[in-house]
Amino acid sequence: MSEILKDSKYKEFFQEVKEKIFKSQYEALKLVNTQLIDLYLDIGKLIVNRQKEHGWGKAVVQTLAKDLQIEFQGIKGFSAQNLWRMKQFYTTYHANQKLSPLVREISWTKNVIIIMKCKNSLEKEFYIKMTKKYGWTKDVLIHQIENQSYEKFLMNQTNFEKTVPKKYKHQAKLAVKDEYTFDFLEIGEEHSERELESALMQNIRKFLIEMGGTFTFIGNQYRLEVDGEEFFIDLLLIIGV
């Protein structure tokens, strides 16, 4: 076996198999992402149409969010805030024949960032295409928008082929992978943040016990809703009196 591992032909063979696995994972994630985007577009369309048909106001979205969260526990994507985003997503893109196909090629989280931070269709198109081409993560996309990369590109101050760091150029899996994808599937990713958080929670509980009851542990990812917006507190402690 050790002789095989040293064989250059085997190394090429291993690399070939590995690349096929990565490609398959990427294609699977793209398929799930497309289904998720289509679902959110459909939900946004349903909200728009039903509000017009029945004269429903904002209350229907709040009610729908509560019922969906009961029915699909553990999936964050159906909060009231996210349902409003689905409505905005549909109204923004459904009649835009140029951008409508493109939004299916990047993740929901990045689509939301682009809708919230970009002013017009041309700017949205630029960041959608760049996100797809270079596999930008959420943080990289935010950085590029805040750095006004679109404006600099229009002024010929930016050549992306030369200026984008290599580590950001080919992140194909990260381009379509985000928390909503895995929540939608109701599965976790190996070595995911949730598993890391779970391990940290075990140690925190031990720590609190050693502290002798000074703190009371209420929970992690503790859900709060303020003015219709959903927030999750990573760690909620109460100091004992």
N, C-alpha and C positions, 0 to 999 in steps of 0.2 A: 504493500500500500504506500509506503514512504517513497518508493521509486516512482510511482504514478504521480504523486504530488509534485515531484521535481521535474516531471516531464513538461516541456513547454507546450506540447500539443494538448496535454490535459488542461493546462492553464487557459489556453484558448477556448477549449471545449467548455470549461466551467464559466468563463466570461460570457460565452454565447448563451448558455442556459440561463445565467443570471439576468442578462439583458432581456431575454424573452419573458421572464417572470416579471421584471419591472414593467415591461410594455403591457403585459396582461393586466397587472394591477392598475396601471394608469387607465387602460381602456375600460376596465370595470368601474373605476371611480368616475370616469367621464359619463358613462351610461347612467349611473345613479344620480349624478349631478344634473344631467339633462332631465331625468324624470322629476327630480325635485323642483327644478325651475319651472317646468311645465305645470306641475301641481300648484305652485304658488301663483303662477299666472292665472290658472283656472279659478283658484279661490278668490283672487283679486277681482276677476271678471264676475264671479257669482255675487260678491259683495256689492259691486257697482250696480249690477242689474237688479238685484233684489231691493236695494235701497230706492232705485227709481220706480220699480213696480209697486212697492208697498208703502212708499213714503217713510221708510225707516230712517231714524237718525243715528247718532253715534252709539246709542245704547245697544244696538244689535251686535256691534263688534265686541263690546265688553261681554255681552251674554254669550256670544259664540266662543270667545276665548276661554271663558270659564268652563263651558261644556266640553270643549275639545281637550282642555287640560285634565279634566276628570276622565275622559274617555281614553286619552293617550298619555298616561302618566309617564313622566321621565323624558318627554320630548319638549325641548325648550322652544321650538319653532312656532308654537301656536299661542304665544302671548298676544295680548291686545295690541301692543306696540308693533309686533311683527305682522299681525293681520292688517294693520293700517299701512304698513310698508308694502304688503302684497297688493293692496288697492292702488297705492301710488305707483308701484312697479307696473301694474297692468295699464293704468292710464297713461303712463310715460311711454311705453314701448309697443302697445298692441297695434297701433296704426303706423308705426315706423317700420317699413319693410326692410330697411337697411340694417337697423340695430336689433330688431327682434330676434333674428337667428343668432347674432353674436352673443347676446346675453346668456344664452344656453351653454356657452363655452367657457365661462368662468363661474366661480362659486357664488352662492347667494350672498355671503358676507361681503365679498368684494363688490358685487352689484349694488348692495345697499350703500357702501361707502361712496361709490361713484355717483349714485343718485343724489346723495345728501351733499356732496362736496363739489360737484361739477355744475356749471351754469347752463350749458347749452348742449345740443346734440353732437356737435363736432368735438367738443371737449370730452364728452362721454365716450364717443367712438374711439378717440385717441387712447384713453386709458383702458378701455376694454381690450383693444387690440394689443397694446403693450403688455398688459397683464397676461394675456394668453401667450404671446410670443416669448416672453422672458420668464414666465412662470413666477411672477411676483407674489410673494406672500402678502398677507393683509398689512403688516407693518411697513413693508417696502412700498406698497401702493400708496399708503397714507403719506409716507415720506416724499414720494415723487410728486403727489398732488400739492402738498404743502411747500415743496421746493419750486412750485410753478413750472414743472417740466414741460407742460403743454405750451405755455406762453414762450418759454425759451426755445422750444422746438420750432414754433412759428417764426421766431426771429433768427432762426438758423444758428442759435448759440449752442445747440445740443446735437451731437451725433451719437445716438444710442448704441450703435454697433461698437463704438470706441469707448464710451464713457460708462456704460453699465458694468459694474464689477462682474467677473466671470461667475462668482458663486451665485449671482442672481439671474444669470442668463438661462439656465436649464434646471428649473425646479418643477418639472412636469407634474409630479404627483401632488406637490404642495399647491399647484395652481388651481386644482379643483377640490382639494381636501380641506374641510373645516368642520367645526363642531356640529353644524346643522346636518351635514351629510351623515355623520355617525349617529346623531340623535334620531334622524329620520329612519335609519335602519335598525335602531334600538340595539346597536352593538358598540363595543369599544375597540379602540386601536391598541395593539400591543405596545406596552410601555407608555400608555397614554397619560395625559395629565391627570385624569381621574384616578388611575391606579396609583400614581405618585402622590396625589392628594390623600388617598386612602391610607397609604403607608405613613404619611406625615400625621394624619389624625390619630393613628395608633400611638405614635410617640408623644403627641401632644397630651393625650389622655393620661399617659404615664406621668408626664411632667406635672400636670395639674394635680394629680393625686399626691405627688411628692411635695407640692406647694402647700399641702395641708388645708385645702378647701378655701384658699383665698379667692380663687376664681370659680365661677360656675360656667361650665361649657354648655352653651345653648344649641349650637349646631354649626355645620359648615355648609356652604352654598345655601345659606338661609335666605328664603325668598321674601322680598318686600315689594309692595306695590304702592307707589306714590304718584298721585295725579294721573293715574292711568298708565304710568310707565313701570316696567318690571325691572327690579334690581336683585342681584344675588350677592350676599355678603360672604366672602371667602371663609371667614372665621368670626363667630359671634361669641364673646365672653361677657359675663357680668361680674363685676368686682363685688365680693361679699362685703357686707357692712360690719 
